[in-house]
Amino acid sequence: MAAHVGTDGSAGSEGYGGTDARTVPVPRAREQSPEPHAQPHAEPYGAPYVLAVVPARGGSKGVPGKNLARVGGVPLVVRAVRACRAAARVTGVVVSTDDDAVAAAAREAGAGVVRRPAELAGDTASSESAVLHALDAHEAAGGRTPDVVLLVQCTSPFLTAGDVDAVTAAVTDGGADSALTVAPFHGFVWRSPGTAEVAGNRASGDGAHGVNHDEKHRPRRQDRPQDLLETGAAYAMRTAGLRAARHRFFGRTEAVPTDPARVLEIDSPDDLARARALAPLLDAPDFPARDAVDAVVLDFDGTQTDDRVLVDADGRELVAVHRGDGLGVAALRRAGLALLILSTEANAVVATRARKLGVPVVHGTDTKDAVLKQWCDERGIDPARVLYAGNDVNDLPCLRMVGWPVAVADAHPAVRDAARAVTRAPGGRGAVREIAGRLLGPEL
């Protein structure tokens, strides 16, 4: 289907008297640019050199492509990199991977990449082997030998920079040789018959038996010793000790408490579903500041409308829009942001609304992501500095392309999963004005 374009808001479409209609060719894929290098933090004089290693292989049996799965609109590997880069005590971050797509995501997030050989990327390879290989590769490339190395797992999506700093400080400041993140745990653990026994725990006949308690004696929670659950999120180790022990625990190990509400390891599709459900509650509001965005691109149906269509007896289609959204668009335009309406809908109502708003439009296209890429290329706009707002699955390629994917409140679940932020207002009921207000200030 031909795309109908109005570059000055006078959009053209079939059956509509626009004066600036043209067909947009689908652009060729851009050649891959040279690999960027990670930008390390500036170290205070005399501060320990701390290197965070994030293992993120491409294969996973439990959740295929797990390390690129999105939680809160952000791939798991990128979430881990961001937590490390935001930590004040971390000097540099590298991702160890055998996968091109993981490597590209890591570089874009600001991490260095160490290519992991196949023999260290299988299901039986240990995380320690990946960290040791990454250390060797980092030094072979001219990097300084770190005083402390961190193992940070992508599978803990709600790890914070504060958690990373705390586990690091246990080694750099607290005198520990190794450290791990933990959370308070009060559960009674049981083991079924036929599983391996642990010293001190015997089966009760042929039935299940308690592991961390005597099942015949049930003390109150406050009377029990405090158990700690290993979260699997982050570990800190003195580099020399790791190389000698070849294991993450050696010497004096310190357990570093973290918020139990944020503890979740993704090892199955159910875990991933829980993480996606929790992300709106646990993630800090992730909406860009004005200086982080150069352009705002808006879907039409379901984003600027409530996704309903009224059809009269003559077959004419009518949609309802929100006047507050028009005010928001005008404010975005006055703020100097580049604007575009991008829609698969060929109906002339899209062009009519765009013309009233004074916003360029491309509609009637089945390749929204290709059009968006060309639009950014022509204007020299970095997609990472684009906010795209949408509501349905045909918006997913664009949402994945930009730095600030936003879903309206009543968007399809897959779109909400892909978004970094979700509006409180539904599509067609002030969502665009809300976006403008969150970008430009609550006084709008």
Secondary structure as the mmCIF struct_conf table of DSSP 4:
data_model
#
loop_
_struct_conf.conf_type_id
_struct_conf.id
_struct_conf.beg_label_comp_id
_struct_conf.beg_label_asym_id
_struct_conf.beg_label_seq_id
_struct_conf.end_label_comp_id
_struct_conf.end_label_asym_id
_struct_conf.end_label_seq_id
STRN STRN1 HIS A 4 GLY A 6
TURN_TY1_P TURN_TY1_P1 THR A 7 ASP A 8
BEND BEND1 GLY A 9 GLY A 9
STRN STRN2 SER A 13 SER A 13
TURN_TY1_P TURN_TY1_P2 GLU A 14 GLY A 15
STRN STRN3 TYR A 16 TYR A 16
BEND BEND2 THR A 19 ASP A 20
HELX_LH_PP_P HELX_LH_PP_P1 THR A 23 ALA A 38
HELX_LH_PP_P HELX_LH_PP_P2 PRO A 40 PRO A 44
TURN_TY1_P TURN_TY1_P3 TYR A 45 GLY A 46
HELX_LH_PP_P HELX_LH_PP_P3 ALA A 47 TYR A 49
STRN STRN4 VAL A 50 PRO A 55
BEND BEND3 GLY A 58 GLY A 58
BEND BEND4 LYS A 61 VAL A 63
TURN_TY1_P TURN_TY1_P4 PRO A 64 GLY A 65
HELX_RH_3T_P HELX_RH_3T_P1 LYS A 66 LEU A 68
STRN STRN5 ARG A 70 VAL A 71
TURN_TY1_P TURN_TY1_P5 GLY A 72 GLY A 73
STRN STRN6 VAL A 74 PRO A 75
HELX_RH_AL_P HELX_RH_AL_P1 LEU A 76 ALA A 86
TURN_TY1_P TURN_TY1_P6 ALA A 88 ARG A 89
STRN STRN7 GLY A 92 THR A 97
BEND BEND5 ASP A 98 ASP A 98
HELX_RH_AL_P HELX_RH_AL_P2 ASP A 100 GLU A 108
TURN_TY1_P TURN_TY1_P7 ALA A 109 GLY A 110
STRN STRN8 GLY A 112 ARG A 115
HELX_LH_PP_P HELX_LH_PP_P4 ARG A 116 PRO A 117
HELX_RH_3T_P HELX_RH_3T_P2 ALA A 118 LEU A 120
BEND BEND6 ALA A 121 GLY A 122
TURN_TY1_P TURN_TY1_P8 ASP A 123 THR A 124
HELX_RH_AL_P HELX_RH_AL_P3 SER A 127 ALA A 140
TURN_TY1_P TURN_TY1_P9 ALA A 141 GLY A 142
HELX_LH_PP_P HELX_LH_PP_P5 GLY A 143 PRO A 146
BEND BEND7 ASP A 147 ASP A 147
STRN STRN9 VAL A 148 VAL A 152
TURN_TY1_P TURN_TY1_P10 CYS A 154 THR A 155
TURN_TY1_P TURN_TY1_P11 PRO A 157 PHE A 158
HELX_RH_AL_P HELX_RH_AL_P4 ALA A 161 THR A 172
TURN_TY1_P TURN_TY1_P12 ASP A 173 GLY A 174
BEND BEND8 ASP A 177 ASP A 177
STRN STRN10 SER A 178 PHE A 185
HELX_LH_PP_P HELX_LH_PP_P6 GLY A 187 VAL A 189
STRN STRN11 TRP A 190 ARG A 191
TURN_TY1_P TURN_TY1_P13 PRO A 193 GLY A 194
BEND BEND9 THR A 195 THR A 195
HELX_LH_PP_P HELX_LH_PP_P7 ALA A 196 GLU A 197
TURN_TY1_P TURN_TY1_P14 ALA A 199 GLY A 200
BEND BEND10 SER A 204 SER A 204
TURN_TY1_P TURN_TY1_P15 GLY A 205 ASP A 206
BEND BEND11 GLY A 207 GLY A 207
STRN STRN12 HIS A 209 GLY A 210
BEND BEND12 VAL A 211 HIS A 213
TURN_TY1_P TURN_TY1_P16 GLU A 215 LYS A 216
HELX_RH_3T_P HELX_RH_3T_P3 ARG A 221 ASP A 223
BEND BEND13 ARG A 224 ARG A 224
STRN STRN13 ASP A 227 ARG A 238
HELX_RH_AL_P HELX_RH_AL_P5 THR A 239 ALA A 245
BEND BEND14 HIS A 247 ARG A 248
BEND BEND15 GLY A 251 ARG A 252
STRN STRN14 THR A 253 PRO A 257
HELX_RH_3T_P HELX_RH_3T_P4 PRO A 260 ARG A 262
BEND BEND16 SER A 268 SER A 268
HELX_RH_AL_P HELX_RH_AL_P6 PRO A 269 LEU A 282
BEND BEND17 ASP A 283 ASP A 283
HELX_LH_PP_P HELX_LH_PP_P8 ALA A 284 PRO A 285
HELX_RH_3T_P HELX_RH_3T_P5 ARG A 290 ALA A 292
BEND BEND18 ASP A 294 ASP A 294
STRN STRN15 ALA A 295 LEU A 298
TURN_TY1_P TURN_TY1_P17 ASP A 301 GLN A 304
STRN STRN16 THR A 305 THR A 305
BEND BEND19 ASP A 307 ASP A 307
STRN STRN17 LEU A 310 VAL A 311
TURN_TY1_P TURN_TY1_P18 ALA A 313 ASP A 314
STRN STRN18 GLU A 317 LEU A 318
STRN STRN19 VAL A 321 VAL A 321
HELX_RH_AL_P HELX_RH_AL_P7 ARG A 323 ARG A 334
TURN_TY1_P TURN_TY1_P19 ALA A 335 GLY A 336
STRN STRN20 ALA A 338 SER A 343
BEND BEND20 THR A 344 THR A 344
BEND BEND21 ASN A 347 ASN A 347
HELX_RH_AL_P HELX_RH_AL_P8 ALA A 348 LEU A 357
TURN_TY1_P TURN_TY1_P20 GLY A 358 GLY A 358
STRN STRN21 VAL A 361 HIS A 363
BEND BEND22 GLY A 364 GLY A 364
BEND BEND23 ASP A 366 ASP A 366
HELX_RH_AL_P HELX_RH_AL_P9 LYS A 368 ARG A 379
TURN_TY1_P TURN_TY1_P21 GLY A 380 GLY A 380
HELX_RH_3T_P HELX_RH_3T_P6 PRO A 383 ARG A 385
STRN STRN22 VAL A 386 GLY A 390
BEND BEND24 ASP A 392 ASP A 392
HELX_RH_3T_P HELX_RH_3T_P7 VAL A 393 ASP A 395
HELX_RH_AL_P HELX_RH_AL_P10 LEU A 396 MET A 401
BEND BEND25 VAL A 402 GLY A 403
STRN STRN23 TRP A 404 ALA A 407
TURN_TY1_P TURN_TY1_P22 ALA A 409 ASP A 410
HELX_RH_AL_P HELX_RH_AL_P11 PRO A 413 ALA A 418
BEND BEND26 ARG A 420 ARG A 420
STRN STRN24 ALA A 421 VAL A 422
BEND BEND27 ARG A 424 ALA A 425
HELX_LH_PP_P HELX_LH_PP_P9 PRO A 426 PRO A 426
TURN_TY1_P TURN_TY1_P23 GLY A 427 GLY A 430
HELX_RH_AL_P HELX_RH_AL_P12 ALA A 431 LEU A 440
TURN_TY1_P TURN_TY1_P24 PRO A 442 GLU A 443
#
